[in-house]
């Protein structure tokens, strides 16, 4: 991205997917207000639910710490619902890039109380980190998975942290996770003891029913699922 330090003004010409040319001018020392709702864009209607005819649909698009109270409140409110005539529960996991995997348990406890219902999980390429732990738990509860492959193998390194070596900062992963096997390795000794070729081989999640979002649907804001 060009710097404004040497210029009083920069003009950008952007060609949209519809073929329309958009011109944006940025002037030096001029303040610009950003009204874009990044949380809404990233996490949608996280920790909300609705009933559409038969299915109860719950949005589980983030387990970031800031959503802890919202998740608890939403699940407690779902417990108050009369689900007698509800046969299906849909967990929309799309966009769940992670956070604190402990917050998944709040939802899983609720779902465990309704094993008589058909459980469906929606996935996409943005599911990552603690999101894939939620996917593991949902699969273990018997969920039918619909959507796209997720953005990471089920087994991978995680728990990133920063270290300083000779005044240079590096981001490193402190653990190796394989959720489907309940493996979380955090030391060299454990690594040497437990690691095998099978455990290191990437396990790629494949949904039961593959549905991929199209460019046309994305542009028009249509939910492919």
Secondary structure, DSSP 8 states (H G I E B T S, - for coil): ---STT-SEEEEEEE-TTS-EEEEEEETT--------HHHHHHSSTT-EEEETTEEEEE---B-GGGHHHHHHHHHHHHTS--TT--EEEEE-TT---B-GGGHHHHHHHHHTTTTSEEEEEE-TT--THHHHHHHHHHHTT-EEEE---SS-SEEEEEEEEEEETTEEEEEEEEEEEGGGTEEE-SHHHHHHH--HHHHS------SEE----HHHHHHT----
